[in-house]
Amino acid sequence: MILSDKTLRAMLADGSLVVDPITEESIQPASIDCRLGSHYLMLDDTRMDILTLDSEIKYRDIEGDSITIPPHTFMLATIAEYVKLPNDLTAFVEGRSSIGRIGLFIQNAGWVDPGFEGKITLELYNANSLPIKLQKGRRICQLVFAKMDGPADNPYRGKYQGQDKSVGSRVFLDKT
């Protein structure tokens, strides 16, 4: 079941769901808008010749109030909000339609597990033929929350738990 604005407000008020900071304008009829943070990662292709699933990927850290994404370029960014989900709630990360209409694709694998807490890392791709300039604090994506049929027996405690800025792939830590 997708949660309504009424339910989201109640959960935020009683602390069972945390999205901080939050404004009333962020709460939409069936989602919460999140804003762009100020930390970004770009692949450092000068230090790698191939990406593999079993070796650490090298990134360049970028911090700033704005960033310009060149055409056909991939990068990671973080949201400004700290999010904490209870063990019986999951969230989908969706790009805002207005952002997608300028050719910026936003993803985070699309899913936030119950029990996750931290700032969500977004995967951004400029599919346009022109650069796209982004500014810190602008609404960039939305979280759609779904109630589970019960609490997870094994809530998220994985390798991205507690992140407070953009975090690159840690797939090399996976057990095979």
C-alpha positions as CSV (number, residue, x, y, z in Angstrom):
1,M,0.0,0.0,0.0
2,I,1.4,3.4,-1.0
3,L,1.2,5.9,1.9
4,S,-0.8,9.1,1.6
5,D,0.3,12.6,2.6
6,K,-1.9,12.3,5.7
7,T,-0.1,9.1,6.8
8,L,3.3,10.5,6.0
9,R,2.6,13.6,8.1
10,A,1.5,11.4,11.0
11,M,4.6,9.2,10.8
12,L,6.9,12.2,10.5
13,A,5.2,13.8,13.6
14,D,5.5,10.7,15.7
15,G,9.1,10.0,14.6
16,S,8.4,6.5,13.2
17,L,9.7,7.9,9.8
18,V,12.5,10.4,9.6
19,V,13.1,12.7,6.6
20,D,15.2,15.7,7.9
21,P,15.1,18.5,7.2
22,I,11.7,18.6,5.7
23,T,9.3,21.4,4.8
24,E,5.5,21.3,4.3
25,E,6.1,21.9,0.5
26,S,8.1,18.6,0.3
27,I,5.1,16.5,1.3
28,Q,3.2,15.6,-1.9
29,P,-0.1,13.6,-2.1
30,A,1.7,10.3,-2.3
31,S,5.4,11.0,-1.8
32,I,8.0,13.3,-0.3
33,D,10.2,15.4,-2.5
34,C,13.9,15.4,-1.7
35,R,16.4,18.1,-2.6
36,L,19.9,17.9,-4.1
37,G,22.8,18.0,-1.7
38,S,26.3,19.4,-2.4
39,H,28.4,16.2,-2.7
40,Y,29.0,14.4,-6.0
41,L,31.2,11.6,-7.3
42,M,32.4,11.1,-10.9
43,L,34.3,8.0,-12.1
44,D,38.1,8.7,-12.2
45,D,38.9,7.1,-15.5
46,T,42.5,8.3,-15.3
47,R,43.1,5.7,-12.5
48,M,41.2,2.8,-14.1
49,D,41.2,1.2,-17.5
50,I,38.1,-1.1,-16.9
51,L,35.3,-1.4,-14.4
52,T,34.9,-4.8,-12.8
53,L,32.6,-6.2,-10.1
54,D,35.5,-7.5,-8.0
55,S,37.7,-4.4,-7.7
56,E,37.2,-1.1,-6.0
57,I,36.1,1.7,-8.3
58,K,37.9,5.0,-8.1
59,Y,36.0,8.3,-8.0
60,R,36.7,12.0,-7.9
61,D,35.0,13.8,-5.0
62,I,33.3,17.1,-5.9
63,E,31.7,19.4,-3.4
64,G,29.8,22.5,-4.4
65,D,26.6,24.5,-4.5
66,S,26.2,23.7,-8.2
67,I,27.4,21.3,-10.7
68,T,27.2,21.0,-14.5
69,I,26.7,17.5,-15.9
70,P,28.1,17.2,-19.5
71,P,26.0,15.5,-22.1
72,H,25.9,11.7,-22.0
73,T,27.6,11.7,-18.6
74,F,27.0,9.6,-15.5
75,M,27.7,10.8,-11.9
76,L,26.6,10.2,-8.3
77,A,25.0,12.8,-6.1
78,T,23.4,12.8,-2.7
79,I,20.2,14.2,-1.4
80,A,20.2,16.8,1.3
81,E,17.8,14.9,3.6
82,Y,18.7,12.3,6.2
83,V,16.2,9.4,5.9
84,K,15.4,6.7,8.4
85,L,12.9,4.0,7.5
86,P,11.2,1.7,10.1
87,N,11.5,-2.0,9.6
88,D,8.0,-2.3,8.1
89,L,8.3,0.4,5.4
90,T,10.1,0.5,2.1
91,A,10.6,3.4,-0.3
92,F,10.9,3.8,-4.1
93,V,13.1,6.6,-5.4
94,E,11.6,8.3,-8.4
95,G,12.9,11.2,-10.5
96,R,10.6,14.2,-10.7
97,S,8.8,14.4,-14.1
98,S,9.9,18.0,-14.6
99,I,13.5,16.9,-14.2
100,G,13.1,13.9,-16.5
101,R,11.6,16.2,-19.2
102,I,15.0,18.0,-19.5
103,G,16.8,14.7,-20.1
104,L,18.2,14.0,-16.6
105,F,17.6,10.4,-15.5
106,I,17.6,9.8,-11.8
107,Q,17.9,6.5,-10.1
108,N,19.3,4.8,-7.0
109,A,18.6,1.3,-8.0
110,G,15.1,2.5,-7.4
111,W,14.7,1.0,-3.9
112,V,15.3,1.8,-0.3
113,D,15.1,-1.2,2.0
114,P,13.3,-1.2,5.4
115,G,15.7,-0.3,8.2
116,F,17.9,1.9,6.0
117,E,19.1,5.2,7.4
118,G,21.4,7.8,5.9
119,K,21.4,10.2,2.9
120,I,20.4,8.4,-0.3
121,T,22.9,8.4,-3.2
122,L,21.4,9.1,-6.6
123,E,22.7,7.9,-9.9
124,L,22.3,10.7,-12.4
125,Y,22.6,10.4,-16.2
126,N,22.4,13.4,-18.6
127,A,20.8,11.9,-21.7
128,N,20.6,15.3,-23.4
129,S,22.9,16.7,-26.0
130,L,23.4,19.8,-23.8
131,P,25.0,20.2,-20.4
132,I,22.6,20.4,-17.4
133,K,23.4,22.6,-14.5
134,L,22.1,21.5,-11.1
135,Q,21.9,23.6,-7.9
136,K,22.0,22.5,-4.3
137,G,18.7,22.7,-2.6
138,R,16.5,22.1,-5.7
139,R,13.9,19.4,-5.6
140,I,15.4,16.5,-7.6
141,C,13.6,13.3,-6.7
142,Q,10.7,11.9,-4.7
143,L,10.3,9.1,-2.3
144,V,7.2,6.9,-2.6
145,F,6.6,4.9,0.6
146,A,5.0,1.5,0.8
147,K,3.8,-0.3,3.9
148,M,4.9,-3.9,4.1
149,D,2.7,-6.7,5.4
150,G,4.9,-6.9,8.5
151,P,8.3,-5.9,9.8
152,A,11.3,-7.4,8.0
153,D,13.0,-10.2,9.8
154,N,16.3,-9.0,8.5
155,P,16.1,-5.2,8.0
156,Y,18.8,-3.4,6.1
157,R,22.2,-3.3,7.8
158,G,24.3,-3.3,4.6
159,K,27.4,-1.6,3.2
160,Y,25.6,1.7,2.6
161,Q,24.0,2.1,6.0
162,G,24.6,5.5,7.6
163,Q,26.1,7.2,4.5
164,D,26.1,10.9,4.8
165,K,27.3,11.8,1.3
166,S,27.5,10.3,-2.1
167,V,28.9,6.8,-1.8
168,G,30.3,4.9,-4.8
169,S,29.7,1.3,-5.7
170,R,30.8,-1.2,-3.1
171,V,29.9,-4.2,-5.2
172,F,33.5,-5.5,-4.8
173,L,32.6,-6.2,-1.2
174,D,29.8,-8.6,-2.1
175,K,30.2,-12.3,-1.3
176,T,30.2,-14.4,-4.4
